[in-house]
Structures are given as structure tokens and as C-alpha cells.
Amino acid sequence: MRRREFMTLLAAAVATWPFTARAQQNRRISVLHSGYPNRTPIQHLFAALRALGYEDGRNTRIELLGGEGDPERLAAYVAKLAAEKPDVIIALTEPAVLALKKADVTTPVVFAFVSDPVGRGIVKSLARPGGNFTGISFGGTALGGKRLELLLDLLPDTKRVAVIWNPSFSNDSAIVEAIREAARTRGVGIVGRELHGAGDLSPAFDDAKASGAQAAIFMSDNVMFGRRKEVAALALARKLPSIHSFAPEAEDGALLSFGPDLDESYRRAAALTDAILKGARPSDLPVEEPTRFILALNLQTAAALGLTIPPAILVRADKVIE
């Protein structure tokens, strides 16, 4: 090839480059979590983004922002994102999503781990979100009754169950009521214990035990999830078999967990982000609901509690920690 022809082809390639490689280089994805994201399986989100071609430092800038349970810190991050306008914000946990909604950010937002996005005013409907928010819901109030059912299937003689929950998460009150309703049909008493911060963890389990509860349902939040080993140890020390929301809680010592598959939520959040970066509008992308739920069982904790696991529970478990 002659030098002149080569230079012509090179010039043509450079002319089109800004619309391909350079555009990819300039992409920016901001991940906002209201708690401690590095205490969660956040690496699965980054792996899902990488599988779709978005790799931090190579062709995309991906930043991770954690509010660490501090409303002022979270508000500062929201103000930063509103001013800087990244291409997409991935908002994990309800407080992060609500803070972005309240700030009226114009950037496309993909959310995950939000129980009732319609009821909380984040989207108009699941099928037609409207505006610039879409994402993956966490599941409905029926999960509360299902967790009680699993706990009673494991411990059929149980007559009193403590529910430890954070009242600052408004949708959790509906889940607690669903647990109470399910308990009434089974002739089981429910003792509610509101949880007010990490310093209240030990007293909460003390109160649950003192109430005569034979087991507990622990409703994790964006901060308590990062303290799951401590929570599991507190339940074990008081000989309280407990069921939790996420598989990592059982992996870190809780007896049982039942809830949406975290990996699926991360993968779907990455896929929605990819669709937006390729030109889709959030208002046209329906909010997705979980399709896979994980029942996890920790046999080491069961042995420490002196429990014999019924074969029916073992067969139903998706994940068994030995």
C-alpha cells in the first residue's frame, strides 16, 4: 500500500474514532450505596458490568460511593452526582434511591434493593416507570410470611417469635404486619423489637430472648448487612435460631436466610445500565421483579444450636453451608 493511501485510511479511522472508542473512554458510571458497599458482594456488580464491556480504568470510569449510614454523607454524594451528571447512576438500597429522587437528579438512575418503588413514589408503575428511574425491585411484603413459614417448618414447636427490624425503613412495617398475619393463622405469637442503630443490636437480642421468643426474624438494612457476622454471633450466643434476608448472612453464621438472589439483582442492574448507555430511555424500561429466591442454611450454626434439620428443609435449600 502506498504511503498516501495509508495516510488517507488512517485519517478516516481517526475521524470515526471519537464516536466509538473515545465515546467508550468517556463513559462514567457512578454507583451509590447508602451503607457500606465494600461489606457487600458488590464485586458481582462490577463483574457483570465487565462482562458487558465496561471496565474501570480501561474504557469506562466507574466510581463507588458509600454513605456508611450517615445521611449527611449520603446527601453530599447526591449533591456531587447532581452537579457532575455521570452517564448513569446505579443506586443500591432504598435510602440512596430516595435521596436521588428527592434531589430531582436528571441523570438516568438504575436502582436495586428497593421493596416498593411505586409505593415510595420512585416510579409511576412497574411496567411504565416514567421519568429517569428504573431498576429491580426487592420483592413484596409476602417475603415476611414466607420467612416465618420456613422458620416454623424447621422449628414446628415454636410458639413465640421475635421480629427485629428498623422502623426508619417505611416498607418494613408492612412486612412486619405480613409476618403478624401469617403468625395468626399458625397460632404463633409475635414480639416486635424496633432496632435503632448498631449500638442497639445487643440490647435488641437481649430483649428478644427476655420476651420468651424461641426464634427470631432479623430484617437487615443497609447498615446491619455489613455487621452480619456480629448479628449471627449475637443470635447464637442467646440460643435464638434466626432467619435473615440474604444468603451472605447465612454464609457468615446466621441459621437461615431467604430472599432474592443478589447475583441476579446485580446482573439485571448491569444489563439495564448497558441498555441505557446504548440509547434506551429509563422511562421505556420496565422495573423488573426478582425471579430467583435463595434459601440458605448453615449446618454449623444448626449444630451449635443443637438442632436437627428436617430432610424437607435440606431438600429445599438452594445453598447449604457446612
Secondary structure as the mmCIF struct_conf table of DSSP 4:
data_model
#
loop_
_struct_conf.conf_type_id
_struct_conf.id
_struct_conf.beg_label_comp_id
_struct_conf.beg_label_asym_id
_struct_conf.beg_label_seq_id
_struct_conf.end_label_comp_id
_struct_conf.end_label_asym_id
_struct_conf.end_label_seq_id
HELX_RH_AL_P HELX_RH_AL_P1 ARG A 3 THR A 16
HELX_RH_3T_P HELX_RH_3T_P1 TRP A 17 PHE A 19
TURN_TY1_P TURN_TY1_P1 THR A 20 THR A 20
HELX_RH_AL_P HELX_RH_AL_P2 ALA A 21 GLN A 25
TURN_TY1_P TURN_TY1_P2 ASN A 26 ASN A 26
STRN STRN1 ARG A 27 HIS A 33
BEND BEND1 SER A 34 GLY A 35
HELX_RH_3T_P HELX_RH_3T_P2 PRO A 37 ARG A 39
TURN_TY1_P TURN_TY1_P3 THR A 40 ILE A 42
HELX_RH_AL_P HELX_RH_AL_P3 GLN A 43 ALA A 51
TURN_TY1_P TURN_TY1_P4 LEU A 52 GLY A 53
STRN STRN2 ASP A 56 ASP A 56
TURN_TY1_P TURN_TY1_P5 GLY A 57 ASN A 59
STRN STRN3 THR A 60 GLY A 66
TURN_TY1_P TURN_TY1_P6 GLU A 68 GLY A 69
HELX_RH_AL_P HELX_RH_AL_P4 PRO A 71 GLU A 84
BEND BEND2 ASP A 87 ASP A 87
STRN STRN4 VAL A 88 LEU A 92
BEND BEND3 THR A 93 THR A 93
HELX_RH_AL_P HELX_RH_AL_P5 GLU A 94 LYS A 102
TURN_TY1_P TURN_TY1_P7 ALA A 103 ASP A 104
BEND BEND4 THR A 107 THR A 107
STRN STRN5 VAL A 109 VAL A 114
BEND BEND5 SER A 115 SER A 115
TURN_TY1_P TURN_TY1_P8 PRO A 117 GLY A 121
BEND BEND6 ILE A 122 ILE A 122
BEND BEND7 LYS A 124 LYS A 124
BEND BEND8 LEU A 126 ALA A 127
TURN_TY1_P TURN_TY1_P9 GLY A 131 ASN A 132
STRN STRN6 PHE A 133 SER A 137
TURN_TY1_P TURN_TY1_P10 THR A 141 THR A 141
HELX_RH_AL_P HELX_RH_AL_P6 ALA A 142 LEU A 154
TURN_TY1_P TURN_TY1_P11 PRO A 156 ASP A 157
STRN STRN7 ARG A 160 TRP A 165
TURN_TY1_P TURN_TY1_P12 PRO A 167 SER A 168
BEND BEND9 PHE A 169 PHE A 169
HELX_RH_AL_P HELX_RH_AL_P7 SER A 170 ARG A 186
TURN_TY1_P TURN_TY1_P13 GLY A 187 GLY A 187
STRN STRN8 GLY A 189 GLU A 194
BEND BEND10 GLY A 197 GLY A 197
HELX_RH_3T_P HELX_RH_3T_P3 ALA A 198 ASP A 200
HELX_RH_AL_P HELX_RH_AL_P8 LEU A 201 ALA A 210
TURN_TY1_P TURN_TY1_P14 SER A 211 GLY A 212
BEND BEND11 GLN A 214 GLN A 214
STRN STRN9 ALA A 215 PHE A 218
TURN_TY1_P TURN_TY1_P15 ASN A 222 VAL A 223
HELX_RH_3T_P HELX_RH_3T_P4 MET A 224 ARG A 227
HELX_RH_AL_P HELX_RH_AL_P9 ARG A 228 ALA A 237
TURN_TY1_P TURN_TY1_P16 ARG A 238 LYS A 239
STRN STRN10 SER A 242 HIS A 244
BEND BEND12 SER A 245 PHE A 246
HELX_RH_AL_P HELX_RH_AL_P10 ALA A 247 GLU A 251
TURN_TY1_P TURN_TY1_P17 ASP A 252 GLY A 253
BEND BEND13 LEU A 255 LEU A 255
STRN STRN11 LEU A 256 PRO A 260
HELX_RH_AL_P HELX_RH_AL_P11 LEU A 262 LEU A 277
TURN_TY1_P TURN_TY1_P18 LYS A 278 GLY A 279
HELX_RH_3T_P HELX_RH_3T_P5 PRO A 282 ASP A 284
BEND BEND14 LEU A 285 LEU A 285
HELX_LH_PP_P HELX_LH_PP_P1 PRO A 286 VAL A 287
STRN STRN12 GLU A 288 GLU A 288
STRN STRN13 PHE A 293 ASN A 298
HELX_RH_AL_P HELX_RH_AL_P12 LEU A 299 ALA A 304
TURN_TY1_P TURN_TY1_P19 LEU A 305 GLY A 306
HELX_LH_PP_P HELX_LH_PP_P2 LEU A 307 PRO A 310
HELX_RH_AL_P HELX_RH_AL_P13 PRO A 311 ARG A 316
BEND BEND15 ASP A 318 ASP A 318
STRN STRN14 LYS A 319 ILE A 321
#
